[in-house]
């Protein structure tokens, strides 16, 4: 590249030129006009790119094409054409704004219909549970998290460090927990192993159901004020979804409360 006036290149970019358009325009200014091969050499652009840019600038009326020795020679048109070009762009923008304002009511109506649909995020792979836990502690704190859980399976897919970070985050955000779990020795000892050093308020309140009748290897967690996560912890592939919807959230909360009153209280 042999261009000397780099500041002008940057200025043209600020008024709407692409970097390549600005390079070609300044090249023609500095050379006073040139054939495409010379423009390509001077600007440092590939020849095919140079031809494309010259075509664009010609269509805009910023560059003239002159036939010399059976070849097309290019030179800058009068500089005031830049102002004309900018005025055309302004007019197009105004027309675009008017058209946008005309169709905006239709777009807003469609958007309102979409906004009423539940938002669903899907996760797959070994980081599924960590990603969902991260969302739980990224939501606004100061709420109660409730879950149909299997702590033993949860510990199989999260490292001790990840679990500790999770419960500390819940403590920091004032997130309390209740859970209904299959009645196994490992599930009953879950809190003792995990919540050491955490304030008692944030230890989960747990109730149990017969493991032989309810041996679930998935987890449903109701959290924040409008989210439900469902995670498959068993099998070959770990998958999970987060559903963001107030009605579904509240319905799952009622289902949990129905189960809670009939589950066994941990002694």
C-alpha positions as CSV (number, residue, x, y, z in Angstrom):
1,X,0.0,0.0,0.0
2,X,1.3,3.4,-1.0
3,X,-1.5,5.7,0.3
4,X,-0.2,8.7,2.1
5,X,-3.4,10.4,3.4
6,X,-4.5,7.7,6.0
7,X,-6.5,10.3,8.0
8,X,-8.7,11.0,5.0
9,X,-9.3,7.3,4.6
10,X,-10.5,7.1,8.2
11,X,-12.7,10.2,7.7
12,X,-14.4,8.7,4.7
13,X,-15.1,5.6,6.7
14,X,-16.8,7.7,9.3
15,X,-19.2,9.2,6.7
16,X,-20.3,5.8,5.5
17,X,-17.6,4.4,3.2
18,X,-16.3,0.9,3.7
19,X,-12.6,0.6,4.3
20,X,-12.0,-0.6,0.8
21,X,-14.2,2.1,-0.8
22,X,-12.3,4.7,1.2
23,X,-8.9,3.3,0.1
24,X,-9.9,3.4,-3.6
25,X,-11.4,6.9,-3.4
26,X,-8.2,8.3,-1.7
27,X,-6.0,6.4,-4.2
28,X,-7.8,8.2,-7.1
29,X,-7.4,11.5,-5.3
30,X,-3.7,11.0,-4.8
31,X,-3.0,9.6,-8.3
32,X,-5.3,12.0,-10.0
33,X,-6.9,9.1,-11.8
34,X,-5.6,5.6,-12.8
35,X,-6.3,2.3,-14.5
36,X,-7.6,-0.5,-12.2
37,X,-4.2,-2.3,-12.2
38,X,-2.5,0.8,-10.8
39,X,-5.3,1.5,-8.3
40,X,-5.0,-2.1,-7.1
41,X,-1.2,-1.8,-6.7
42,X,-1.4,1.6,-5.0
43,X,-4.2,0.8,-2.6
44,X,-3.0,-2.7,-1.7
45,X,-6.3,-4.3,-2.7
46,X,-6.7,-7.3,-4.9
47,X,-7.6,-6.5,-8.5
48,X,-11.0,-8.2,-8.4
49,X,-11.8,-6.3,-5.2
50,X,-10.7,-3.1,-6.9
51,X,-13.0,-3.7,-9.8
52,X,-16.0,-4.3,-7.5
53,X,-15.3,-1.2,-5.5
54,X,-14.9,1.0,-8.6
55,X,-18.2,-0.3,-9.9
56,X,-19.9,0.7,-6.6
57,X,-18.3,4.2,-6.6
58,X,-19.3,4.7,-10.2
59,X,-22.9,3.8,-9.6
60,X,-22.9,6.3,-6.7
61,X,-21.7,9.0,-9.1
62,X,-18.5,9.6,-7.2
63,X,-16.1,8.2,-9.8
64,X,-16.0,8.7,-13.6
65,X,-15.1,6.1,-16.1
66,X,-13.2,7.3,-19.2
67,X,-12.1,5.1,-22.1
68,X,-8.4,5.6,-22.9
69,X,-6.5,3.4,-25.3
70,X,-9.3,0.9,-25.3
71,X,-9.1,0.6,-21.5
72,X,-11.3,2.1,-18.7
73,X,-9.6,4.9,-16.9
74,X,-11.0,6.0,-13.5
75,X,-10.9,9.4,-11.9
76,X,-12.8,11.2,-9.1
77,X,-15.8,13.2,-10.1
78,X,-16.2,16.7,-8.6
79,X,-15.8,16.6,-4.8
80,X,-19.2,18.2,-4.1
81,X,-20.7,14.9,-5.4
82,X,-19.9,13.6,-1.9
83,X,-22.4,16.0,-0.5
84,X,-24.9,15.0,-3.0
85,X,-24.3,11.3,-2.2
86,X,-24.7,12.1,1.6
87,X,-28.0,13.9,0.9
88,X,-29.3,10.9,-1.1
89,X,-28.4,8.6,1.9
90,X,-30.2,11.0,4.3
91,X,-33.3,10.9,2.1
92,X,-33.2,7.1,1.9
93,X,-32.9,7.0,5.7
94,X,-35.9,9.2,6.1
95,X,-37.9,7.1,3.7
96,X,-36.8,4.0,5.6
97,X,-37.8,5.6,8.9
98,X,-41.3,6.4,7.5
99,X,-41.8,2.9,6.2
100,X,-40.6,1.4,9.5
101,X,-43.1,3.6,11.4
102,X,-45.8,2.4,9.1
103,X,-45.1,-1.3,9.7
104,X,-44.2,-1.0,13.4
105,X,-47.7,-1.6,14.7
106,X,-47.8,-5.0,12.8
107,X,-44.4,-5.9,14.2
108,X,-45.3,-5.0,17.7
109,X,-48.5,-7.1,17.5
110,X,-46.5,-10.1,16.4
111,X,-43.9,-9.5,19.0
112,X,-46.5,-9.3,21.8
113,X,-47.8,-12.8,20.6
114,X,-44.2,-14.1,20.8
115,X,-43.6,-12.6,24.2
116,X,-46.4,-14.7,25.6
117,X,-44.8,-17.9,24.6
118,X,-42.5,-19.7,27.0
119,X,-38.8,-19.2,26.4
120,X,-36.9,-22.6,26.3
121,X,-33.2,-23.1,26.5
122,X,-31.7,-26.6,25.7
123,X,-28.5,-28.0,27.1
124,X,-26.6,-31.2,26.3
125,X,-23.3,-32.7,27.4
126,X,-21.1,-32.8,30.5
127,X,-21.5,-29.1,31.3
128,X,-25.3,-29.2,31.3
129,X,-25.8,-29.2,35.0
130,X,-23.1,-26.6,35.6
131,X,-24.7,-24.3,33.0
132,X,-28.2,-24.7,34.6
133,X,-26.8,-24.0,38.1
134,X,-25.1,-20.9,36.7
135,X,-28.4,-19.6,35.5
136,X,-30.0,-20.3,38.9
137,X,-27.4,-18.1,40.6
138,X,-27.4,-15.5,37.8
139,X,-31.1,-14.8,38.4
140,X,-32.2,-12.3,40.9
141,X,-31.6,-13.7,44.4
142,X,-33.7,-13.6,47.6
143,X,-36.0,-16.5,46.6
144,X,-36.8,-20.1,47.6
145,X,-35.6,-22.8,45.2
146,X,-37.7,-26.0,45.3
147,X,-36.8,-29.2,43.6
148,X,-37.6,-32.9,43.0
149,X,-34.0,-33.9,43.3
150,X,-31.7,-36.9,43.5
151,X,-28.6,-35.6,45.3
152,X,-26.6,-38.7,44.7
153,X,-27.0,-38.3,40.9
154,X,-26.3,-34.6,41.2
155,X,-23.0,-35.3,42.8
156,X,-22.1,-37.7,40.0
157,X,-22.2,-34.9,37.3
158,X,-20.7,-32.0,39.3
159,X,-17.3,-31.8,40.9
160,X,-17.0,-31.1,44.6
161,X,-15.6,-27.7,43.8
162,X,-18.5,-26.8,41.5
163,X,-21.0,-27.9,44.1
164,X,-19.3,-25.9,46.8
165,X,-19.3,-22.8,44.6
166,X,-23.0,-23.3,43.8
167,X,-24.1,-23.5,47.5
168,X,-21.9,-20.6,48.4
169,X,-23.5,-18.5,45.6
170,X,-26.9,-19.5,47.0
171,X,-25.9,-18.4,50.4
172,X,-24.6,-15.1,49.0
173,X,-27.8,-14.4,47.1
174,X,-30.1,-15.4,49.9
175,X,-31.5,-18.4,48.1
176,X,-33.1,-21.0,50.4
177,X,-34.0,-24.5,49.3
178,X,-36.5,-27.3,49.8
179,X,-36.2,-30.7,48.1
180,X,-38.1,-34.0,47.7
181,X,-35.7,-36.9,47.2
182,X,-35.7,-40.7,46.9
183,X,-35.1,-42.1,50.4
184,X,-31.5,-43.4,50.2
185,X,-28.7,-43.3,52.7
186,X,-26.6,-41.1,50.4
187,X,-29.5,-38.7,49.9
188,X,-30.1,-38.4,53.6
189,X,-26.4,-37.6,54.2
190,X,-26.1,-35.1,51.3
191,X,-26.4,-31.9,53.4
192,X,-23.8,-33.1,56.0
193,X,-21.2,-33.6,53.3
194,X,-21.9,-30.6,51.1
195,X,-23.1,-27.7,53.4
196,X,-20.3,-27.8,55.9
197,X,-19.4,-24.2,56.6
198,X,-22.6,-22.8,55.2
199,X,-25.1,-21.0,57.4
200,X,-27.8,-23.3,58.7
201,X,-30.5,-21.1,57.1
202,X,-29.2,-22.2,53.6
203,X,-29.1,-25.9,54.3
204,X,-31.9,-27.5,52.3
205,X,-35.1,-28.7,54.0
206,X,-35.6,-32.2,52.7
207,X,-38.5,-34.7,52.6
208,X,-38.3,-38.2,51.2
209,X,-40.3,-40.6,49.1
210,X,-39.8,-44.3,48.8
211,X,-36.8,-44.9,46.5
212,X,-38.3,-48.2,45.2
213,X,-41.4,-46.4,44.1
214,X,-39.8,-43.2,42.9
215,X,-36.3,-44.0,41.7
216,X,-36.1,-40.9,39.5
217,X,-32.8,-40.1,37.8
218,X,-33.8,-36.6,36.7
219,X,-34.3,-33.4,38.5
220,X,-37.0,-30.7,38.3
221,X,-36.2,-27.4,39.9
222,X,-38.5,-24.4,40.3
223,X,-36.5,-21.2,40.8
224,X,-36.4,-17.4,40.5
225,X,-40.0,-16.1,39.9
226,X,-40.6,-17.6,36.5
227,X,-38.2,-20.5,35.7
228,X,-38.3,-24.3,35.7
229,X,-35.3,-26.5,34.9
230,X,-35.6,-30.2,34.0
231,X,-32.4,-32.2,33.9
232,X,-31.8,-35.8,32.9
233,X,-29.0,-37.1,35.2
234,X,-29.1,-40.8,34.3
235,X,-28.3,-42.6,31.1
236,X,-25.5,-42.0,28.6
237,X,-26.3,-38.4,27.7
238,X,-26.9,-35.6,30.2
239,X,-29.5,-33.2,28.8
240,X,-31.5,-30.3,30.3
241,X,-33.9,-27.6,29.6
242,X,-34.8,-24.3,31.2
243,X,-38.4,-23.1,30.7
244,X,-39.0,-19.4,31.4
245,X,-42.7,-18.9,31.9
246,X,-44.6,-17.6,34.9
247,X,-47.7,-19.8,34.5
248,X,-45.6,-23.0,34.1
249,X,-43.4,-21.9,37.1
250,X,-46.4,-21.4,39.3
251,X,-48.1,-24.7,38.2
252,X,-44.9,-26.7,39.0
253,X,-44.7,-24.9,42.3
254,X,-48.2,-26.2,43.2
255,X,-47.3,-29.7,42.1
256,X,-44.3,-29.6,44.4
257,X,-46.4,-28.3,47.4
258,X,-48.8,-31.2,46.8
259,X,-46.0,-33.7,47.0
260,X,-44.4,-31.9,49.9
261,X,-47.3,-32.3,52.3
262,X,-47.3,-36.1,51.7
263,X,-43.5,-36.7,51.8
264,X,-41.6,-37.9,54.8
265,X,-40.0,-35.2,57.0
266,X,-36.2,-35.8,57.6
267,X,-35.5,-36.5,61.2
